Amino acid sequence: MANKKLTLALFSGSVDKLTAAGVILGGAAAEDMDVDIFVLLQAAFAFKKENALTNDRVAEITDKKDEFLASLKFLGAPHWTEAFRTAKEMTNVNIHICGFAGKVWNGYKLDDFIDLADDICGIGEYMTSAETADINLFI
Amino acid sequence: MNSEELAQVKADRSVDARGTSCPGPLLAAKKAIGQIEKGQVMEVLSADEGTRRDIPKWCSKKGYEYLGTLEESGFFKIFLRK
């Protein structure tokens, strides 16, 4: 029987939403789901090599950012890049950088992004993946 | 299994995931299940409340037998058979 598929349109470049995406990826990995992630606009910023580990922006409850980040550290939560990497090691995860999003952040080549990224693609890839997904999320 | 029966179970593999939060215990279980044989029993130690509900559901989806959960002091022992 074919694995179920999760398609994730990842728009956010903030660590709170990226961390949430990492938790969901963990669930998908535990269930051996195939995962397609499409890195859109602000997420492409977070995937740039120079930003991935230094970007500490949060999207929600911004007045509690320091408390939030300290709590993640206290709980031993992995950085979102590590959560994504773990999922890639455990199941079939393909991470596609939207070509337009890459250019918005001056990323023209795959090498401009962290090594989690597998390719640069157009929106047609997302449409094709979403059409056959069992779960389709936008974060 | 009831608590008395679970207390007598000798697990073939023990996974201590008490230092991690969701989805850490589930991923630890996923990694370890590949290292035991069909019919063997694994126990997952977790202090994460969500795990006691996640593991039974995961077992059901993956075809493993959930045996039950023991509450210890500050953590759970979750038993399953591959």
Backbone of each chain as ProteinMPNN parsed JSONL, in Angstrom:
{"seq_chain_A": "MANKKLTLALFSGSVDKLTAAGVILGGAAAEDMDVDIFVLLQAAFAFKKENALTNDRVAEITDKKDEFLASLKFLGAPHWTEAFRTAKEMTNVNIHICGFAGKVWNGYKLDDFIDLADDICGIGEYMTSAETADINLFI", "coords_chain_A": {"N_chain_A": [[0.848, -1.19, 0.0], [0.526, 2.218, -0.846], [2.322, 4.939, 0.661], [0.736, 7.427, 2.712], [0.258, 10.923, 1.934], [1.57, 14.086, 2.817], [1.176, 17.412, 2.025], [2.723, 20.451, 2.31], [2.344, 23.816, 2.33], [4.548, 26.112, 2.988], [4.695, 29.117, 4.247], [5.471, 30.874, 6.25], [8.191, 32.575, 7.828], [8.932, 32.618, 10.41], [10.176, 31.631, 13.623], [8.418, 30.505, 15.453], [6.249, 29.469, 13.964], [7.65, 27.865, 12.196], [8.72, 26.052, 13.971], [6.381, 24.802, 14.823], [5.685, 23.632, 12.408], [7.755, 21.822, 12.249], [7.078, 20.067, 14.326], [4.738, 18.924, 13.305], [5.828, 17.692, 11.081], [7.309, 15.765, 12.385], [5.267, 14.102, 13.313], [4.306, 13.2, 10.865], [6.533, 11.82, 9.974], [6.678, 9.769, 11.847], [4.59, 8.253, 11.029], [5.354, 7.365, 8.609], [4.732, 8.885, 6.374], [4.779, 10.29, 3.076], [6.224, 13.387, 2.284], [5.788, 16.579, 0.932], [7.217, 19.694, 0.853], [6.648, 23.06, 0.262], [8.422, 25.875, -0.051], [7.557, 29.027, 0.529], [7.579, 32.523, -0.141], [8.05, 34.27, 2.765], [9.121, 32.166, 4.149], [11.21, 31.389, 2.571], [13.144, 33.25, 3.172], [13.886, 32.4, 5.734], [15.075, 29.995, 5.074], [17.375, 30.706, 3.809], [20.915, 30.422, 3.718], [22.39, 32.216, 5.321], [20.549, 33.015, 7.149], [19.184, 30.986, 8.495], [19.965, 29.955, 11.049], [20.24, 32.195, 12.57], [18.015, 33.762, 12.449], [15.484, 34.885, 14.497], [12.878, 35.651, 14.578], [9.458, 35.979, 15.558], [6.023, 35.222, 14.88], [3.667, 35.422, 16.242], [2.198, 36.549, 19.341], [4.179, 38.413, 20.019], [5.173, 40.051, 21.993], [5.964, 38.366, 23.952], [8.185, 37.092, 23.108], [10.867, 36.579, 24.049], [10.387, 35.03, 26.306], [9.107, 32.864, 25.149], [11.116, 31.797, 23.435], [13.02, 31.13, 25.349], [11.646, 29.195, 26.729], [11.376, 27.168, 24.83], [14.037, 26.426, 24.678], [14.502, 25.558, 27.308], [12.852, 23.335, 27.386], [14.182, 21.677, 25.748], [13.606, 21.563, 23.092], [14.177, 20.819, 19.712], [15.96, 22.905, 17.367], [14.197, 24.336, 14.609], [15.336, 23.617, 12.165], [16.681, 21.284, 12.787], [14.575, 19.639, 13.528], [13.289, 19.405, 11.073], [15.328, 18.13, 9.691], [15.544, 15.699, 11.046], [13.065, 14.59, 10.394], [13.459, 14.291, 7.657], [15.364, 12.324, 7.683], [13.945, 10.167, 8.544], [11.703, 9.678, 7.003], [10.234, 10.031, 3.694], [10.914, 13.032, 2.664], [10.578, 15.867, 0.751], [11.875, 18.967, -0.026], [10.996, 21.899, -1.476], [12.052, 24.856, -2.912], [10.302, 27.739, -3.675], [10.68, 29.311, -6.734], [10.186, 32.025, -7.268], [9.905, 33.045, -4.657], [12.474, 32.605, -3.722], [13.94, 34.415, -5.297], [12.916, 36.829, -4.366], [14.242, 37.093, -1.988], [16.805, 37.28, -2.805], [17.853, 34.848, -3.565], [18.986, 32.751, -5.799], [20.04, 30.369, -6.603], [20.15, 26.855, -5.782], [22.163, 26.432, -3.983], [22.18, 28.705, -2.464], [20.627, 28.269, -0.345], [19.914, 26.478, 2.755], [21.087, 23.102, 3.316], [18.916, 21.431, 3.546], [17.091, 21.907, 1.611], [15.83, 20.633, -1.454], [15.338, 21.256, -4.137], [14.658, 23.879, -6.566], [11.586, 25.207, -7.518], [8.563, 25.681, -9.539], [5.152, 26.941, -9.233], [3.52, 25.05, -10.297], [4.431, 22.575, -9.496], [3.65, 22.505, -6.837], [0.847, 22.54, -7.148], [0.403, 20.098, -8.429], [1.311, 18.313, -6.474], [-0.42, 18.932, -4.348], [-2.866, 18.168, -5.351], [-2.929, 15.442, -5.075], [-2.578, 14.946, -2.42], [-3.052, 13.588, 0.877], [-3.241, 15.051, 3.138], [-3.271, 18.526, 3.279], [-1.632, 21.376, 3.994], [-1.348, 24.816, 5.006], [1.01, 26.888, 6.252]], "CA_chain_A": [[0.0, 0.0, 0.0], [1.33, 3.436, -0.945], [2.296, 5.809, 1.837], [-0.079, 8.634, 2.634], [1.089, 12.077, 1.594], [1.328, 15.417, 3.378], [1.723, 18.532, 1.265], [2.78, 21.609, 3.207], [2.717, 25.117, 1.783], [5.191, 26.763, 4.128], [4.839, 30.541, 3.937], [6.02, 31.644, 7.365], [9.628, 32.531, 8.097], [9.134, 32.873, 11.833], [10.571, 30.397, 14.302], [7.284, 29.854, 16.128], [5.505, 28.663, 12.994], [8.552, 26.837, 11.675], [8.796, 25.011, 15.005], [5.127, 24.048, 14.724], [5.795, 22.802, 11.203], [8.656, 20.727, 12.59], [6.329, 19.097, 15.136], [3.853, 18.196, 12.383], [6.686, 16.813, 10.283], [7.631, 14.618, 13.236], [4.12, 13.2, 13.259], [4.278, 12.582, 9.53], [7.649, 10.871, 9.913], [6.336, 8.601, 12.661], [3.606, 7.45, 10.292], [5.939, 7.019, 7.302], [4.075, 9.62, 5.279], [5.586, 11.061, 2.14], [5.976, 14.808, 2.554], [6.281, 17.613, 0.027], [7.16, 21.028, 1.458], [6.902, 24.136, -0.69], [8.901, 27.016, 0.723], [7.018, 30.203, -0.136], [7.9, 33.886, 0.314], [8.841, 34.562, 3.964], [9.863, 30.966, 4.542], [12.463, 31.346, 1.804], [14.101, 34.033, 3.966], [14.39, 31.542, 6.816], [15.859, 28.904, 4.492], [18.657, 31.182, 3.296], [22.024, 29.939, 4.556], [22.836, 33.217, 6.295], [19.46, 33.353, 8.083], [18.508, 29.835, 9.116], [20.269, 29.772, 12.466], [20.277, 33.486, 13.277], [16.673, 34.346, 12.437], [14.709, 34.529, 15.688], [11.603, 36.359, 14.526], [8.241, 35.21, 15.835], [4.868, 35.81, 14.202], [2.526, 35.571, 17.148], [2.491, 36.885, 20.74], [5.545, 38.917, 19.866], [5.643, 40.679, 23.24], [6.482, 37.3, 24.811], [9.175, 36.362, 22.305], [11.996, 36.085, 24.851], [9.872, 33.949, 27.157], [8.84, 31.736, 24.258], [12.377, 31.195, 23.002], [13.652, 30.529, 26.529], [10.894, 27.985, 27.065], [11.791, 26.133, 23.871], [15.375, 25.972, 25.083], [14.35, 24.822, 28.569], [12.209, 22.049, 27.093], [15.051, 20.872, 24.885], [13.026, 21.437, 21.742], [15.201, 21.027, 18.678], [15.766, 24.007, 16.415], [13.324, 23.848, 13.52], [16.136, 22.966, 11.11], [16.974, 19.919, 13.232], [13.32, 18.878, 13.437], [13.103, 19.097, 9.648], [16.364, 17.161, 9.294], [15.147, 14.408, 11.614], [11.971, 14.057, 9.568], [14.031, 13.851, 6.372], [16.102, 11.074, 7.909], [13.038, 9.091, 8.932], [10.707, 9.404, 5.975], [10.525, 10.649, 2.406], [10.561, 14.459, 2.701], [11.202, 16.686, -0.293], [11.69, 20.389, 0.252], [11.111, 22.647, -2.724], [12.051, 26.315, -2.767], [9.593, 28.452, -4.748], [11.645, 30.13, -7.457], [9.839, 33.433, -7.051], [10.242, 33.381, -3.273], [13.925, 32.677, -3.633], [14.414, 35.673, -5.899], [12.533, 37.937, -3.479], [15.282, 37.195, -0.957], [18.108, 37.225, -3.475], [18.335, 33.47, -3.63], [18.748, 32.337, -7.189], [20.554, 29.008, -6.801], [19.898, 25.951, -4.661], [23.268, 26.588, -3.036], [21.938, 29.87, -1.613], [19.75, 27.83, 0.749], [20.468, 25.404, 3.588], [21.135, 21.828, 2.592], [17.648, 20.71, 3.633], [16.341, 22.143, 0.374], [16.163, 19.663, -2.502], [15.33, 21.859, -5.468], [13.899, 25.113, -6.77], [10.507, 24.805, -8.424], [7.476, 26.612, -9.803], [3.912, 26.651, -8.51], [2.91, 23.849, -10.858], [4.827, 21.429, -8.659], [2.77, 22.514, -5.668], [-0.508, 22.152, -7.556], [0.411, 18.656, -8.7], [1.439, 17.614, -5.197], [-1.623, 19.166, -3.534], [-3.991, 17.425, -5.932], [-2.893, 14.034, -4.666], [-2.215, 14.856, -0.999], [-4.065, 13.189, 1.847], [-3.338, 16.22, 4.02], [-2.696, 19.697, 2.615], [-1.605, 22.441, 4.999], [-0.691, 26.11, 4.748], [1.496, 27.462, 7.521]], "C_chain_A": [[0.887, 1.244, 0.0], [1.233, 4.247, 0.347], [1.304, 6.951, 1.627], [0.838, 9.836, 2.418], [0.598, 13.357, 2.274], [1.972, 16.448, 2.461], [1.607, 19.775, 2.135], [3.231, 22.835, 2.428], [3.245, 25.944, 2.941], [5.506, 28.21, 3.76], [5.64, 31.279, 4.997], [7.53, 31.476, 7.517], [9.929, 32.754, 9.563], [9.344, 31.563, 12.584], [9.41, 29.729, 15.023], [6.528, 28.957, 15.145], [6.386, 27.577, 12.365], [8.701, 25.695, 12.679], [7.536, 24.158, 14.993], [5.153, 23.132, 13.505], [6.688, 21.595, 11.48], [7.965, 19.657, 13.424], [5.422, 18.258, 14.233], [4.665, 17.246, 11.504], [7.086, 15.577, 11.082], [6.503, 13.601, 13.232], [4.034, 12.472, 11.935], [5.372, 11.521, 9.41], [7.322, 9.603, 10.694], [5.391, 7.666, 11.91], [4.072, 7.107, 8.879], [5.222, 7.699, 6.138], [5.126, 10.19, 4.328], [5.219, 12.53, 2.334], [6.593, 15.665, 1.454], [6.121, 18.957, 0.721], [7.511, 22.057, 0.393], [7.197, 25.409, 0.094], [8.537, 28.29, -0.031], [7.465, 31.483, 0.571], [8.702, 34.004, 1.605], [9.629, 33.338, 4.442], [11.186, 30.859, 3.788], [13.542, 32.164, 2.497], [14.735, 33.143, 5.028], [15.279, 30.423, 6.289], [17.172, 29.38, 3.872], [19.769, 30.793, 4.273], [22.377, 30.928, 5.663], [21.771, 33.521, 7.356], [18.985, 32.193, 8.956], [18.746, 29.747, 10.625], [20.258, 31.077, 13.259], [18.892, 34.137, 13.357], [15.895, 33.915, 13.681], [13.372, 35.287, 15.729], [10.449, 35.415, 14.9], [7.06, 35.959, 15.228], [3.733, 36.142, 15.155], [3.016, 35.856, 18.571], [3.922, 37.431, 20.83], [6.076, 39.571, 21.137], [6.2, 39.648, 24.217], [7.578, 36.491, 24.104], [10.3, 35.765, 23.166], [11.572, 34.908, 25.732], [9.642, 32.68, 26.335], [10.137, 31.019, 23.867], [13.096, 30.511, 24.169], [12.956, 29.224, 26.896], [11.24, 26.842, 26.11], [13.135, 25.536, 24.286], [15.285, 25.116, 26.347], [13.787, 23.417, 28.325], [13.062, 21.151, 26.203], [14.49, 20.672, 23.499], [14.109, 21.669, 20.701], [14.893, 22.269, 17.848], [14.978, 23.469, 15.223], [14.122, 23.157, 12.421], [16.46, 21.522, 11.493], [15.724, 19.041, 13.181], [13.044, 18.481, 11.982], [14.099, 18.006, 9.214], [16.016, 15.765, 9.812], [14.042, 13.773, 10.776], [12.506, 13.555, 8.232], [14.768, 12.524, 6.51], [15.161, 9.887, 8.106], [11.972, 8.767, 7.9], [11.069, 10.188, 4.716], [10.014, 12.094, 2.39], [11.308, 15.181, 1.598], [10.854, 18.146, -0.057], [12.02, 21.188, -1.004], [11.076, 24.149, -2.424], [11.293, 26.909, -3.95], [10.571, 29.415, -5.427], [11.411, 31.618, -7.26], [10.246, 33.879, -5.65], [11.752, 33.51, -3.098], [14.454, 34.0, -4.143], [14.064, 36.88, -5.036], [13.624, 38.186, -2.431], [16.681, 37.014, -1.535], [18.719, 35.821, -3.439], [18.0, 32.89, -4.996], [19.149, 30.884, -7.44], [20.244, 28.166, -5.56], [20.949, 26.132, -3.574], [23.112, 27.82, -2.133], [21.154, 29.484, -0.358], [20.414, 26.7, 1.544], [20.278, 24.056, 2.899], [19.883, 20.972, 2.773], [16.858, 20.828, 2.337], [16.817, 21.188, -0.716], [16.187, 20.264, -3.891], [14.596, 23.198, -5.434], [12.833, 24.801, -7.809], [9.514, 25.933, -8.655], [6.199, 26.144, -9.139], [3.211, 25.403, -9.055], [3.239, 22.606, -10.053], [3.929, 21.339, -7.428], [1.373, 22.032, -6.042], [-0.597, 20.638, -7.765], [0.472, 17.856, -7.403], [0.151, 17.723, -4.391], [-2.812, 18.363, -4.047], [-4.073, 15.989, -5.429], [-2.562, 13.849, -3.184], [-3.381, 14.351, -0.162], [-4.304, 14.308, 2.857], [-2.626, 17.369, 3.315], [-2.778, 20.875, 3.578], [-0.926, 23.694, 4.472], [-0.282, 26.678, 6.097], [2.262, 28.733, 7.196]], "O_chain_A": [[1.867, 1.322, 0.741], [0.208, 4.243, 1.029], [1.069, 7.383, 0.499], [2.038, 9.773, 2.685], [-0.594, 13.663, 2.304], [3.162, 16.369, 2.158], [0.529, 20.106, 2.63], [4.354, 22.889, 1.928], [2.476, 26.421, 3.776], [6.47, 28.484, 3.045], [6.396, 32.199, 4.686], [8.07, 30.381, 7.356], [11.069, 33.049, 9.922], [8.774, 30.529, 12.236], [9.411, 28.51, 15.191], [6.206, 27.813, 15.467], [5.902, 26.492, 12.044], [8.796, 24.528, 12.3], [7.606, 22.938, 15.136], [4.695, 21.991, 13.567], [6.419, 20.489, 11.012], [8.234, 18.468, 13.252], [5.347, 17.038, 14.376], [4.232, 16.129, 11.221], [7.191, 14.48, 10.534], [6.738, 12.395, 13.158], [3.728, 11.281, 11.883], [5.163, 10.461, 8.821], [7.647, 8.497, 10.261], [5.391, 6.454, 12.124], [3.294, 6.623, 8.057], [5.124, 7.138, 5.046], [6.233, 10.529, 4.747], [4.052, 12.87, 2.523], [7.759, 15.5, 1.094], [5.019, 19.32, 1.132], [8.53, 21.946, -0.288], [6.342, 25.941, 0.802], [9.11, 28.602, -1.074], [7.697, 31.476, 1.78], [9.923, 33.856, 1.57], [10.68, 33.475, 5.067], [12.161, 30.309, 4.301], [14.723, 31.822, 2.425], [15.954, 33.13, 5.201], [16.159, 29.951, 7.01], [17.993, 28.562, 3.455], [19.587, 30.83, 5.49], [22.631, 30.533, 6.801], [22.052, 34.201, 8.343], [18.443, 32.41, 10.039], [17.814, 29.489, 11.386], [20.265, 31.056, 14.489], [18.637, 34.963, 14.234], [15.672, 32.724, 13.896], [12.817, 35.524, 16.802], [10.473, 34.223, 14.594], [7.096, 37.18, 15.083], [2.935, 37.043, 14.895], [4.115, 35.451, 18.952], [4.744, 36.959, 21.616], [7.288, 39.64, 21.341], [6.84, 40.014, 25.203], [7.852, 35.347, 24.468], [10.64, 34.59, 23.025], [12.3, 33.927, 25.879], [9.946, 31.572, 26.778], [10.236, 29.795, 23.958], [13.703, 29.453, 24.003], [13.6, 28.266, 27.322], [11.379, 25.693, 26.529], [13.34, 24.323, 24.251], [15.924, 24.068, 26.436], [14.19, 22.448, 28.968], [12.703, 20.004, 25.939], [14.852, 19.722, 22.806], [14.877, 22.625, 20.808], [13.735, 22.636, 17.652], [15.083, 22.293, 14.875], [13.633, 22.209, 11.808], [16.51, 20.643, 10.633], [15.794, 17.861, 12.838], [12.619, 17.36, 11.704], [13.751, 17.089, 8.471], [16.176, 14.773, 9.101], [14.076, 12.578, 10.485], [12.066, 12.521, 7.73], [14.796, 11.711, 5.586], [15.538, 8.741, 7.863], [11.397, 7.679, 7.928], [12.068, 10.907, 4.675], [8.836, 12.345, 2.136], [12.535, 15.111, 1.521], [9.687, 18.507, 0.093], [13.139, 21.163, -1.517], [10.164, 24.635, -1.756], [11.611, 26.613, -5.102], [11.21, 30.232, -4.764], [12.364, 32.381, -7.103], [10.846, 34.938, -5.469], [12.238, 34.409, -2.412], [15.303, 34.63, -3.514], [14.825, 37.846, -4.979], [13.89, 39.324, -2.043], [17.616, 36.639, -0.828], [19.93, 35.647, -3.301], [16.844, 32.581, -5.286], [18.658, 30.248, -8.373], [20.098, 28.684, -4.453], [20.654, 26.0, -2.387], [23.835, 27.958, -1.146], [21.033, 30.277, 0.575], [21.348, 26.054, 1.07], [19.428, 23.897, 2.024], [19.801, 19.885, 2.201], [16.055, 19.955, 2.007], [18.013, 20.956, -0.89], [16.969, 19.834, -4.739], [14.005, 23.588, -4.427], [13.121, 24.21, -8.85], [9.611, 27.0, -8.049], [6.164, 25.066, -8.545], [2.408, 24.779, -8.36], [2.421, 21.692, -9.942], [3.504, 20.256, -7.027], [0.785, 21.212, -5.337], [-1.55, 19.992, -7.33], [-0.223, 16.852, -7.248], [-0.318, 16.739, -3.819], [-3.661, 17.93, -3.268], [-5.152, 15.399, -5.368], [-2.296, 12.732, -2.741], [-4.542, 14.642, -0.448], [-5.412, 14.488, 3.361], [-1.514, 17.205, 2.814], [-3.87, 21.317, 3.934], [-0.051, 23.634, 3.609], [-1.118, 26.916, 6.969], [2.769, 29.397, 8.1]]}, "seq_chain_B": "MNSEELAQVKADRSVDARGTSCPGPLLAAKKAIGQIEKGQVMEVLSADEGTRRDIPKWCSKKGYEYLGTLEESGFFKIFLRK", "coords_chain_B": {"N_chain_B": [[-4.049, -5.161, 28.724], [-4.129, -5.292, 32.305], [-3.024, -3.211, 35.084], [-1.589, -4.786, 36.907], [-0.79, -6.951, 35.354], [0.728, -5.618, 33.41], [2.813, -4.692, 34.969], [4.285, -6.942, 35.306], [5.411, -7.422, 32.894], [8.229, -8.041, 30.915], [10.124, -6.071, 29.121], [11.526, -6.322, 25.847], [12.894, -4.296, 24.746], [13.766, -1.088, 25.887], [12.848, 2.257, 25.746], [13.958, 5.308, 26.597], [12.514, 8.246, 26.718], [12.162, 10.437, 28.261], [13.324, 12.904, 28.431], [12.439, 14.445, 26.363], [10.09, 16.408, 24.457], [6.862, 16.302, 22.821], [7.23, 15.957, 19.312], [9.073, 14.085, 20.231], [9.126, 11.611, 21.913], [7.516, 9.921, 20.351], [8.935, 9.791, 17.967], [11.253, 8.627, 18.904], [10.252, 6.146, 19.587], [9.529, 5.259, 17.063], [12.039, 5.051, 15.834], [13.199, 3.038, 17.398], [11.545, 0.827, 17.087], [12.215, -0.394, 14.784], [14.336, -1.883, 15.458], [13.682, -4.113, 16.847], [12.334, -7.462, 16.916], [9.474, -8.928, 15.26], [6.782, -9.589, 17.387], [8.182, -9.11, 19.679], [8.424, -7.131, 22.706], [8.184, -3.686, 23.486], [8.973, -0.976, 25.638], [8.064, 2.364, 26.233], [9.323, 5.128, 27.768], [8.013, 8.055, 28.957], [7.587, 11.474, 29.783], [5.8, 13.107, 28.74], [2.611, 14.237, 28.402], [0.99, 14.073, 26.117], [1.995, 11.914, 24.753], [0.986, 9.541, 25.782], [-1.401, 9.269, 24.561], [-0.736, 9.441, 21.927], [0.9, 7.204, 21.27], [-0.765, 4.821, 21.451], [-2.53, 5.387, 19.289], [-0.732, 5.515, 17.178], [0.233, 2.899, 17.204], [-2.09, 1.545, 16.409], [-2.391, 2.493, 13.786], [-0.058, 1.57, 12.601], [-0.078, -1.123, 12.901], [0.828, -2.365, 15.21], [0.641, -3.883, 18.466], [-0.893, -2.325, 21.047], [-0.284, -2.495, 24.429], [-0.718, -1.343, 26.897], [-0.588, 1.199, 29.52], [1.47, 2.229, 32.157], [1.363, 4.254, 35.019], [3.943, 5.974, 36.383], [6.04, 7.609, 38.838], [5.876, 10.718, 37.885], [6.197, 10.109, 35.231], [5.328, 8.074, 32.336], [5.008, 4.595, 31.518], [4.829, 3.063, 28.572], [3.568, 0.345, 26.904], [4.11, -1.83, 24.159], [3.595, -4.284, 21.571], [5.428, -5.516, 18.866]], "CA_chain_B": [[-3.543, -5.699, 29.982], [-4.329, -4.414, 33.453], [-1.78, -2.704, 35.674], [-0.823, -5.875, 37.518], [-0.168, -7.712, 34.265], [1.775, -4.792, 32.79], [3.956, -4.608, 35.89], [5.053, -8.186, 35.178], [5.959, -7.536, 31.538], [9.658, -7.778, 30.745], [10.264, -5.55, 27.761], [12.744, -6.673, 25.11], [13.593, -3.041, 24.439], [13.252, 0.052, 26.637], [13.212, 3.538, 25.137], [13.779, 6.372, 27.589], [12.338, 9.528, 26.019], [11.635, 11.369, 29.253], [13.927, 14.235, 28.267], [11.974, 15.107, 25.147], [8.676, 16.76, 24.343], [6.227, 15.891, 21.565], [7.004, 14.555, 18.996], [10.283, 13.327, 20.534], [8.904, 10.209, 22.311], [6.967, 9.157, 19.226], [10.028, 9.545, 17.018], [12.149, 7.661, 19.548], [9.601, 4.84, 19.438], [9.616, 4.894, 15.64], [13.414, 4.608, 15.565], [13.52, 1.807, 18.119], [10.714, -0.305, 16.669], [12.917, -1.063, 13.697], [15.454, -2.657, 16.011], [13.2, -5.318, 17.53], [11.691, -8.447, 16.041], [8.029, -9.083, 15.378], [6.412, -10.372, 18.569], [8.884, -8.605, 20.861], [7.737, -6.049, 23.426], [8.973, -2.468, 23.737], [8.361, -0.004, 26.543], [8.48, 3.739, 25.979], [9.216, 5.956, 28.972], [7.784, 9.431, 28.537], [6.968, 12.399, 30.736], [4.972, 13.98, 27.922], [1.22, 13.79, 28.525], [0.425, 13.758, 24.811], [2.515, 10.641, 24.242], [0.164, 8.396, 26.21], [-2.48, 9.127, 23.585], [-0.145, 9.282, 20.587], [1.45, 5.866, 21.02], [-1.829, 3.856, 21.071], [-3.017, 5.682, 17.933], [0.348, 5.139, 16.253], [0.211, 1.432, 17.144], [-3.254, 1.144, 15.616], [-2.131, 2.798, 12.372], [1.108, 0.842, 12.075], [-0.281, -2.562, 13.04], [1.45, -2.89, 16.417], [-0.338, -4.117, 19.531], [-0.729, -1.504, 22.252], [-0.564, -3.365, 25.561], [-1.223, -0.564, 28.021], [0.285, 2.235, 30.076], [1.619, 2.296, 33.605], [1.756, 5.57, 35.52], [4.99, 5.955, 37.406], [6.162, 8.911, 39.473], [6.338, 11.779, 36.972], [6.317, 9.667, 33.838], [4.52, 6.923, 31.934], [5.613, 3.474, 30.801], [3.85, 2.664, 27.562], [4.003, -0.958, 26.392], [3.539, -2.278, 22.882], [4.2, -5.462, 20.953], [5.578, -5.351, 17.412]], "C_chain_B": [[-3.866, -4.744, 31.133], [-2.974, -4.075, 34.096], [-0.926, -3.815, 36.281], [-0.1, -6.702, 36.454], [0.965, -6.92, 33.613], [3.027, -4.734, 33.664], [4.841, -5.845, 35.798], [5.743, -8.326, 33.814], [7.443, -7.183, 31.531], [9.862, -7.345, 29.29], [11.578, -6.012, 27.137], [13.571, -5.427, 24.807], [12.941, -1.918, 25.244], [13.765, 1.335, 25.993], [12.914, 4.637, 26.144], [13.733, 7.719, 26.867], [11.84, 10.592, 26.985], [12.202, 12.773, 29.116], [13.416, 14.995, 27.062], [10.48, 15.418, 25.237], [8.166, 16.288, 22.988], [6.853, 16.625, 20.391], [8.188, 13.648, 19.336], [10.031, 11.876, 20.939], [8.384, 9.336, 21.167], [8.066, 8.823, 18.215], [11.035, 8.56, 17.596], [11.582, 6.248, 19.42], [9.718, 4.341, 17.999], [11.019, 4.357, 15.305], [13.672, 3.232, 16.169], [12.737, 0.602, 17.603], [11.386, -1.083, 15.536], [14.027, -1.982, 14.177], [14.989, -3.854, 16.825], [12.474, -6.211, 16.526], [10.182, -8.447, 16.257], [7.719, -10.003, 16.558], [7.104, -9.897, 19.834], [8.144, -7.39, 21.431], [8.706, -4.894, 23.668], [8.222, -1.61, 24.757], [8.936, 1.368, 26.225], [8.251, 4.542, 27.25], [9.087, 7.411, 28.524], [7.153, 10.234, 29.662], [6.032, 13.359, 30.014], [3.539, 13.443, 27.891], [0.631, 13.356, 27.183], [0.832, 12.386, 24.305], [1.625, 9.464, 24.611], [-1.053, 8.221, 25.305], [-1.924, 8.879, 22.191], [0.267, 7.835, 20.307], [0.348, 4.842, 20.684], [-2.355, 4.096, 19.655], [-1.995, 5.254, 16.891], [0.383, 3.619, 16.084], [-0.925, 0.956, 16.238], [-3.002, 1.356, 14.128], [-1.046, 1.919, 11.783], [0.992, -0.674, 12.255], [0.461, -3.177, 14.216], [0.366, -3.036, 17.497], [-0.008, -3.249, 20.747], [-1.157, -2.336, 23.453], [-1.118, -2.612, 26.764], [-0.173, 0.4, 28.545], [0.287, 2.148, 31.595], [2.02, 3.71, 33.996], [2.786, 5.393, 36.616], [5.061, 7.358, 38.009], [6.751, 9.921, 38.476], [6.528, 11.345, 35.54], [5.401, 8.471, 33.588], [5.418, 5.843, 31.348], [4.547, 2.951, 29.845], [4.367, 1.4, 26.872], [3.326, -1.277, 25.057], [4.295, -3.503, 22.372], [4.251, -5.253, 19.443], [4.88, -6.488, 16.678]], "O_chain_B": [[-3.873, -3.527, 30.95], [-1.93, -4.589, 33.694], [0.301, -3.793, 36.183], [1.051, -7.099, 36.633], [2.022, -7.47, 33.304], [4.151, -4.728, 33.163], [6.014, -5.802, 36.169], [6.553, -9.229, 33.607], [7.854, -6.157, 32.072], [9.782, -8.153, 28.365], [12.608, -6.083, 27.808], [14.787, -5.498, 24.634], [11.715, -1.806, 25.282], [14.958, 1.48, 25.73], [11.759, 4.869, 26.5], [14.761, 8.261, 26.461], [11.172, 11.542, 26.577], [11.622, 13.73, 29.629], [13.908, 16.084, 26.766], [9.728, 14.785, 25.979], [8.951, 15.92, 22.114], [6.999, 17.845, 20.468], [8.298, 12.552, 18.785], [10.653, 10.977, 20.373], [8.76, 8.172, 21.034], [8.118, 7.716, 17.68], [11.607, 7.751, 16.866], [12.312, 5.287, 19.18], [9.971, 3.162, 17.753], [11.169, 3.36, 14.599], [14.283, 2.369, 15.539], [13.223, -0.527, 17.676], [11.15, -2.279, 15.36], [14.588, -2.76, 13.403], [15.809, -4.543, 17.432], [12.064, -5.775, 15.45], [9.686, -8.021, 17.3], [8.324, -11.065, 16.705], [6.679, -10.232, 20.94], [7.363, -6.726, 20.748], [9.874, -5.092, 24.003], [6.993, -1.532, 24.737], [10.134, 1.516, 25.981], [7.129, 4.628, 27.749], [9.941, 7.929, 27.805], [6.299, 9.739, 30.398], [5.531, 14.313, 30.61], [3.29, 12.336, 27.414], [-0.133, 12.393, 27.116], [0.111, 11.764, 23.525], [1.515, 8.501, 23.852], [-1.666, 7.154, 25.283], [-2.546, 8.2, 21.374], [0.006, 7.311, 19.224], [0.502, 4.072, 19.736], [-2.598, 3.149, 18.908], [-2.348, 4.7, 15.85], [0.54, 3.112, 14.973], [-0.736, 0.07, 15.404], [-3.351, 0.509, 13.305], [-1.1, 1.561, 10.606], [1.864, -1.421, 11.811], [0.703, -4.384, 14.228], [-0.682, -2.393, 17.437], [1.028, -3.425, 21.388], [-2.283, -2.832, 23.488], [-1.887, -3.161, 27.552], [0.968, 0.42, 28.083], [-0.76, 2.012, 32.229], [2.91, 4.301, 33.384], [2.537, 4.75, 37.636], [4.217, 8.202, 37.709], [7.962, 9.967, 38.259], [6.978, 12.135, 34.71], [4.786, 7.934, 34.509], [6.456, 6.137, 30.756], [3.5, 2.461, 30.267], [5.469, 1.39, 26.324], [2.136, -1.027, 24.864], [5.462, -3.723, 22.697], [3.262, -4.867, 18.819], [4.893, -6.529, 15.447]]}, "name": "protein", "num_of_chains": 2, "seq": "MANKKLTLALFSGSVDKLTAAGVILGGAAAEDMDVDIFVLLQAAFAFKKENALTNDRVAEITDKKDEFLASLKFLGAPHWTEAFRTAKEMTNVNIHICGFAGKVWNGYKLDDFIDLADDICGIGEYMTSAETADINLFIMNSEELAQVKADRSVDARGTSCPGPLLAAKKAIGQIEKGQVMEVLSADEGTRRDIPKWCSKKGYEYLGTLEESGFFKIFLRK"}
